[in-house]
Each structure stands twice: as structure tokens, then as C-alpha cells.
Amino acid sequence: MIIRSISELKTFAKEVVDAFPLKEDGATIVTLDGDLGSGKTTFSQCVAAILGVSEQVQSPTFVIMKSYEVKNDPRFNNFFHIDAYRFDHPEEAHQIRWNDIVGTPKALVLVEWPEKLGEKIPAGTMRICFSFVDETTREVSIVE
């Protein structure tokens, strides 16, 4: 799908949020793949707004993980936004209590740079791929 505006990204985000695969035994994890500037954090901000997160959502690059309370979606109580870019090895995920996060029922976890977590990302996780086309255009696809 080609996205040419924030409005289009918001519409796409709403469709994706409605389609998130819910897990009964832990968190719903969605990975966000793509180069710097391809739209991963902006998409995360759109998702947060849809979920009713009242705080400003910024890239968690330096803090690695931010958590927020969900107010508008009864499927989720918590929204975790993780940027694994600074990890050198998947084992570093213990720093953010990865096992606790993925075991949290009614939690949504969006992970930027999921390749840095390797095998820690469960099989069957929804994957959204972002590609930079030009300054105002992104290509987005969902891989399940």
C-alpha cells in the first residue's frame, strides 16, 4: 500500500489496529520493519492515538522502551513501544524485562528494529514493513 499523507497513515493504522491478532496467554506483538525515516515511529504515534494514549509518543531510541496506559480499546490495557536499534545481542532484551512484557495479557507491543531481538520475536508475529519512497511517500505492507 502506498501512503502519501499522515491522514492516509492514520486510516491505515486504524485498519491495522482493528485487525491485530489478539493473544489469550500474553501480549499481542507486532514488529515494525524499515529503514530510518520510513514511518515506523509515526505509525506508532497513530496507533497510540487510536488506543487513547494521552501522553505524547516519541521514539524510544535512547530509552529503548516506553509503556503507556490504553484508554479507548477494551482489548488492551497497556501499549509498549520498543526500539531495539541499540541492542547488540538479543540477550540484551532482559534490560527491558522482555519476558515479562510478552507474558502480559491485554498488552500491545510494537517493536521497531525487531531483527535486533532475533529469536526472541515469537513465530507468527504480525510484521509491518515500511519503505521510504520519497519525502512524502511510503510503501507499507503487512506480512503475517
N, C-alpha and C positions, 0 to 999 in steps of 0.2 A: 504494500500500500504506500502511496506517495502522500506525504504530509507537507503542506505548504504554509501552514499558519498555526498559531497557538490554538485558535478556535478548532481547527481540524484535529490537532493533537488531543485537545480536551474531549472531543467527540469519540476519538479512538480509545482514549483512556477509559471513558465511561463504558464503552462496549466491552473492553477487556476486563474491567473490574467485575462487570456482571457475569463474565464467563470464567472467573478464577475458579480452578478446581479446589473444592474445599476438602480438607482432611479432617477426619474424626479424631485421630490419635496424635495430632501435633499441628505445627504451623503449616500454612499454605506458603510455599516458597516459589518465587518467580525470579528468574535470572534476567538481567538486562545486559546484553552484549553489544559492543560497539566501541569505536574509537572515541577519543576525547572530542567533545563538541558535537557528538552525534544525536544528543537529545535524551540521554538516559536520566539525568537529574531533572530536567524539565518534565519528563513523563512522570517521574516520582512525585513531583510537586502537584501535578494534575491529579494523580491517584490520591494523594493526601487530601486535597481539597474535596474530592468526591466523598471520601470517607469521613469528612467533617473534622479533620485535624485543624485546630485553631492556631497552632504555632506556625511560624514561618519555617518552611522546609528548605534547607540549603544542603549542598553537597557535604556528606560526612567524610570527605577525603582525609582530613587531618585527625578527626576523632574516630574514624573508621565506622562507628555505628551510632545511630540516633534512634530513640524509641519515642513513640507518640501514642496518645490515647485516641481511639477511634470513637466518634460520636454519632455518625449518621448511618452506620451499617451494622445491623444486628448479627451478621455473620462473624464480625471481628471485634475484639476488644482492644487489640494492640496492633500498631504498624511499626515494623522495624525497617529502617533504611540502612543498608550496609554498603560500604565502598571498600572492597578488598584490594584495591590497587596497591597499597603499601605493604601487603603481605609478601614475603619472600618464599614462604613454605605454607602449605595447607595447615600444618600443625599449629601455626600461629593463631588459628581461629579460637583457640582456648582463651585468648585475651578478651574476647567479647562474649565468652560463655556460649559459644555456638551450639553445643549440645542442649543447653537449657532453652535457647531460643527456638531451635527446630522442634523441641518437645512441647512447646507452649501451645495448648489448644486455643482456637479462636484468635490466632495471630497471623498477620500477613507480613511476609518478609520479602522485600525487594533487594536483590543483590546485584550491585554493579561490579564488574570485573570478576565474574564467577570463576573464570579459569584459574584464578589465584587460589581458589579453595579446592580445586581438583575433585577428588573422590568424596569430599565432604558434601557436595551437592547431590541430593538423592536422585536416583534414576526416576525418570518420568516427570521431572520438574518442568513446568511451563517455561519456555525460553522465548524472550522477545529480542529480536535483533534490530539494531539501529544502524543506518548508514548515512553518512554525510554526503549529500548530492551537491548542494551549493549553499550559499549563505542563508537562504530562506526555504530550502527544500531538504527533506529527509525521507529516506525509504525505510519502512518499518515492516517486519514480518514476524509471525508467530510460528515457533517450532515446538511441537509437543511430543 
